[in-house]
Amino acid sequence: MGKKKNVTFDDIAKYTHFSKTTISRYFNHPDSLTLENQEIISKALTELNYQENKVAKILANGKTEFIGVIIPTFYHHYYAEILNQILSTYEDFGYKFLVFVGNEQEDTERRYIKELLAYHIEGMLILSHTIPSRELAQLQVPIVTIEREDQYVCSVNTDNYMGAIQACSLLARHQCDILLHINSPTDPSVPAYGRAQGFLDFCKEHQLEHRMYIQELGFTHETVKSHLAEILEDIERTYSGRKKGIFVSNDTHANVLLNLLIRKYGTLPDDYYLVGFDNSPASQEAVLPISTIGQQMDKLAYEAVSLLVDQMNERKKRKPVPLAEPIHKVITPILFRRETTEK
């Protein structure tokens, strides 16, 4: 059998009796055609069994349909899940993704950004924290950030402050004698700072005894486990015999703390109540499912890609109108009550 001939724009033009220019407009600027003509061409593509040549399209219009993504790490389960949700938006928007993991290395992430720009990506999603938004805003490509400093670029974030209030309210309703918060040092410009601020404000407003453990915990399991073991030793020594409500800044660390307690006692002691943050798979798959403040990661991803696509589409217009100022969207968190509080 002979090789099947690829259907060309010329073939489609002859079949529909339109010009090749009209066929090109259908693929690159369909809104410039009437709905009737769009339907005629669409039907012809089906009847001709047309298969689009993506490489030819890129060469023709310079649009790659690629979005670059910079993730800081995969140690925290949150990043794996949010990336999964970002990738799933392909069905809604038709964009593919080039993903780099920066591992919190500023020079590495700058090199990755240059690499992405060399691929002529149409936009970028930034989840890492190393490069200031002022610098990102100077790149000649639309950018949306998720859960990081965002003064000069568009962003989508969770209401972290509200999440902290939800966590503390749950622990207070269980009549804990002392509320404790475990977190890493966070710059006030980062949305996640709201977790510590919300904890502090709630405890002061309700005159609850509290303490914050704010220290670097590291980026590997062994390092995190070592630091949390030291914190747990201090908690046991200082608050022995008292009902302890612990709000941990993310599910990955909450799961490590839970494992330390279960290894020591065989179960979660009655005087410990534990809440995490993110509703990542780690909270659901833990030995005891962990109560947590759920970031709606499907909404975060969808809104971030949608906001980025809006900017990219605007740039494709003959007379694009730049944003007067960055757009910042905030997603409400959801409290999930599980076995580490509902005993």
C-alpha positions in Angstrom: 0.0 0.0 0.0 1.2 3.5 -0.8 1.8 6.0 2.0 -1.3 8.0 2.9 -1.1 11.6 1.7 -1.3 14.3 4.4 -4.2 16.7 3.9 -3.0 20.3 3.2 -4.5 23.7 3.5 -4.7 23.6 -0.3 -6.8 20.4 -0.2 -9.2 21.9 2.4 -9.5 25.1 0.3 -10.5 23.2 -2.8 -12.9 20.9 -0.9 -14.7 23.9 0.7 -14.3 26.4 -2.1 -12.7 28.8 0.3 -9.4 30.5 -0.2 -6.2 29.3 1.6 -6.2 32.6 3.5 -9.7 31.8 4.9 -8.5 28.3 5.9 -5.5 29.8 7.6 -7.8 32.3 9.5 -9.9 29.3 10.7 -6.8 27.8 12.4 -5.2 31.0 13.7 -8.1 33.5 14.2 -11.4 31.5 14.0 -13.3 34.4 15.5 -12.7 36.4 12.3 -15.0 33.9 10.4 -18.7 33.6 10.6 -20.1 30.7 12.6 -21.5 29.3 9.4 -18.1 29.2 7.7 -16.4 27.8 10.8 -18.9 24.9 10.7 -18.4 24.3 7.0 -14.6 24.0 7.5 -14.9 21.9 10.6 -17.1 19.5 8.8 -14.7 19.3 5.9 -11.8 18.5 8.3 -13.7 15.5 9.6 -14.7 14.3 6.1 -11.1 14.7 4.9 -9.7 13.0 8.1 -7.4 16.0 8.6 -4.7 15.7 11.2 -3.1 19.0 12.3 0.6 19.4 11.9 1.6 21.1 15.1 5.2 21.7 14.0 4.0 23.5 10.8 1.6 25.6 12.8 4.3 26.7 15.2 6.6 27.6 12.3 3.7 29.5 10.7 2.5 31.7 13.6 5.3 31.4 16.2 2.9 30.2 18.8 4.1 27.1 20.6 1.0 26.5 22.8 3.5 25.8 25.6 3.4 27.2 29.2 6.5 27.0 31.4 6.2 26.0 35.0 8.8 26.4 37.8 8.2 24.2 40.9 10.5 24.7 43.9 10.5 21.1 45.1 8.6 17.8 45.1 9.4 17.0 48.8 6.2 18.8 49.9 3.3 16.7 48.6 1.4 20.0 47.9 3.6 20.7 44.9 3.1 17.3 43.3 -0.7 17.7 43.7 -0.9 21.3 42.4 1.2 20.3 39.4 -1.1 17.4 38.7 -4.0 19.8 38.7 -2.2 22.3 36.4 -1.5 19.5 33.9 -5.1 18.5 33.9 -6.2 21.9 32.6 -5.0 20.8 29.1 -8.5 19.5 28.5 -9.9 23.0 29.2 -7.4 25.3 27.6 -5.3 23.1 25.1 -1.9 24.3 26.4 1.0 21.9 27.1 3.5 22.4 29.9 7.3 22.4 30.3 8.1 21.8 33.9 11.3 22.5 35.8 12.1 21.9 39.5 14.3 24.6 40.9 15.1 23.0 44.3 15.2 26.5 45.9 18.3 27.4 43.9 18.1 31.0 42.5 20.8 30.6 39.8 19.3 27.3 38.7 15.9 28.8 38.3 17.2 31.8 36.3 18.9 29.3 34.0 15.6 27.3 33.6 13.7 30.5 32.8 16.2 31.3 30.0 15.7 27.8 28.8 11.9 28.1 28.8 12.1 31.5 26.9 14.3 29.9 24.3 11.5 27.5 23.6 9.2 30.4 22.9 6.7 29.6 25.6 3.6 31.7 25.6 3.4 32.2 29.4 4.8 31.1 32.7 3.4 29.8 36.0 5.8 30.4 38.9 5.4 28.5 42.2 9.0 28.9 43.5 10.0 31.7 45.8 13.6 32.6 44.9 13.2 35.3 42.2 11.4 38.5 43.2 8.2 39.4 41.3 9.7 42.7 40.2 12.3 40.8 38.2 9.7 38.4 36.9 7.5 41.3 35.7 10.4 42.5 33.5 10.4 39.2 31.4 8.7 39.6 28.0 6.1 36.9 28.7 2.8 36.8 30.7 3.3 35.4 34.2 1.0 34.2 37.0 2.3 33.0 40.3 0.7 30.7 42.9 1.3 31.0 46.6 4.4 33.2 46.5 5.3 36.9 46.7 3.4 38.6 43.9 3.5 42.4 44.2 4.4 43.0 40.5 2.7 40.1 38.8 -0.7 38.4 38.6 -1.4 35.7 41.1 -3.8 33.1 42.5 -3.5 32.3 46.2 -5.4 30.6 49.0 -6.7 32.8 51.9 -4.0 31.5 54.3 -5.1 33.8 57.1 -8.7 32.4 57.0 -7.2 28.8 57.0 -5.3 29.5 60.2 -8.5 30.8 61.8 -10.3 27.6 60.8 -7.5 25.5 62.2 -7.3 27.3 65.5 -11.1 27.4 65.9 -11.2 23.6 65.5 -8.5 23.1 68.2 -10.2 25.6 70.5 -13.6 23.8 70.2 -11.8 20.7 71.4 -10.8 22.7 74.5 -7.1 22.2 74.1 -5.1 23.7 77.0 -2.3 25.1 74.8 -2.3 25.9 71.1 1.0 25.3 69.3 2.0 26.3 65.8 5.0 24.8 63.9 6.3 26.7 60.9 9.4 27.8 59.0 10.4 31.5 58.8 8.2 33.1 56.2 8.5 36.6 54.7 5.3 38.7 55.3 5.1 39.3 51.5 4.5 35.6 51.0 0.8 34.5 51.2 1.6 31.6 53.5 2.7 34.1 56.2 -1.0 34.4 56.9 -0.9 31.0 58.5 1.3 32.2 61.3 -0.4 35.6 61.6 -3.8 34.1 61.7 -2.7 31.7 64.5 -1.2 34.5 66.5 -4.2 36.9 66.1 -6.8 34.2 67.0 -4.9 33.2 70.1 -4.5 36.8 71.3 -8.1 37.7 70.5 -9.5 34.7 72.4 -6.8 35.0 75.2 -5.6 31.4 74.6 -2.3 30.2 75.8 -0.1 29.6 72.8 3.4 29.2 71.5 5.0 29.3 68.1 7.9 27.1 66.9 9.3 29.0 64.0 12.5 27.5 62.6 14.1 26.1 59.5 13.1 22.5 59.1 14.9 21.6 55.9 14.0 20.1 52.6 14.7 16.4 53.1 12.7 13.8 55.1 15.6 13.0 57.5 16.3 16.7 58.2 12.7 17.5 58.8 12.3 14.4 61.0 15.3 15.4 63.1 14.1 19.0 63.7 10.5 17.9 64.4 11.8 15.3 66.9 13.6 18.0 68.8 10.4 20.2 68.8 8.3 17.2 70.0 10.8 16.5 72.8 10.4 20.1 73.9 6.6 19.9 73.7 6.5 16.7 75.8 8.9 18.2 78.4 7.1 21.6 78.7 3.4 20.6 78.3 3.3 17.1 79.8 -0.2 16.2 81.0 -1.9 19.1 79.1 -4.2 18.8 76.1 -2.1 20.1 73.2 -3.6 21.4 70.0 -0.9 21.6 67.2 -1.4 23.5 64.0 1.4 22.5 61.5 2.0 24.7 58.5 1.7 21.9 55.9 0.5 18.3 55.6 4.0 16.9 54.9 5.4 18.1 58.2 2.2 17.2 60.0 2.5 13.6 58.7 6.2 13.4 59.9 5.1 14.7 63.4 2.3 12.1 63.5 4.6 9.3 62.6 7.0 10.3 65.4 4.1 10.2 67.9 2.8 6.8 66.7 6.3 5.3 66.7 6.7 6.4 70.3 3.2 5.6 71.6 1.7 3.1 69.1 -1.1 5.5 68.5 -1.9 9.3 68.7 -2.1 10.0 72.4 -5.4 11.4 73.8 -3.8 14.7 74.8 -2.6 15.5 71.2 -4.8 17.1 68.6 -3.2 17.7 65.2 -4.2 19.9 62.2 -2.2 20.3 59.0 -2.5 22.6 55.9 -3.1 21.8 52.2 -5.2 18.7 52.0 -2.5 17.1 50.0 -2.5 13.2 49.6 -0.2 13.0 52.6 -3.1 14.0 54.9 -5.5 11.5 53.5 -3.1 8.6 53.2 -1.5 9.0 56.6 -1.6 6.1 59.2 -4.3 8.2 60.8 -6.0 10.6 58.3 -5.0 14.1 59.3 -7.4 17.0 59.9 -6.3 19.7 57.6 -7.1 23.1 56.0 -7.7 22.3 52.3 -6.3 24.4 49.6 -8.7 23.9 46.7 -5.9 22.9 44.4 -8.2 22.2 41.4 -9.5 25.8 41.6 -6.1 27.3 42.2 -4.7 25.5 39.1 -7.7 26.3 36.9 -7.9 30.0 37.9 -4.1 30.4 37.5 -4.1 28.9 34.0 -7.3 30.8 33.1 -5.7 34.1 34.2 -2.6 33.3 32.2 -4.5 32.3 29.1 -6.4 35.6 29.3 -3.1 37.5 29.2 -1.7 35.4 26.4 -4.9 35.9 24.3 -4.7 39.6 24.8 -1.2 39.7 23.5 -2.3 38.0 20.3 -4.7 40.8 19.4 -3.7 43.5 16.8 -3.9 46.2 19.5 -3.4 44.5 22.8 -4.2 46.4 26.0 -1.8 45.7 28.8 -3.1 45.3 32.4 -3.1 48.5 34.3 -2.1 46.6 37.4 -1.6 42.9 38.4 -4.7 40.8 39.1 -4.7 38.9 42.4 -7.3 36.2 42.9 -7.9 34.6 46.3 -9.4 31.1 46.9 -11.3 30.2 50.1 -9.8 27.2 52.0 -11.9 24.3 53.3 -11.6 22.6 56.7 -11.4 18.8 56.6 -12.1 17.1 60.0 -10.3 13.7 60.3 -9.1 11.3 62.9 -6.3 13.5 64.4 -9.0 15.7 65.9 -12.3 13.8 65.7 -11.6 11.2 68.4 
